[in-house]
Amino acid sequence: MRIVLMGLGWLFVALGILGAFLPLLPTTPFMLLAVACFTRSSPSLEAWLLNHPRFGPPLRNWREHGAISRRAKVAAVGLMAASYAIFVASTAPPLWRALLVLAILLCSSLFIVTRPDAS
């Protein structure tokens, strides 16, 4: 199981790095999954990721305080709003689908906004 978790951890790190460059692929959720996998498989890789100069601070803030930086909150909610606008404008979904997607995005936004601010 240790090898499987380590492999998944590296897969999530790779996806997270891709997400840093591709606008529709999120970085932080993949890095959080990577840390979780490394926690159970390799303490040294967990420490490496938590002490990484780019990815470490938000991961530590989440782990220690459940906190998200204000800048990340604004970016996440703003991108969700822009994505929804593009979704509605480009696909002209039926009303039920538009409302379902809106409800999911609103719940996600509410979760993000209600997390403590990272210092």
Buried (B, 14 or more C-beta within 10 A) or exposed (E): EEEEBBEBBBBBBEBBBEBBEEEEBBBBEBBBBBBBBBBBBBEEBBEBBBEBEEBBBBBBBBBEEEBBBEEBBEEBBEEBEEBBEEBBEEEEEEEEEBEEBEEEBEEEBEEBEEBEEBE
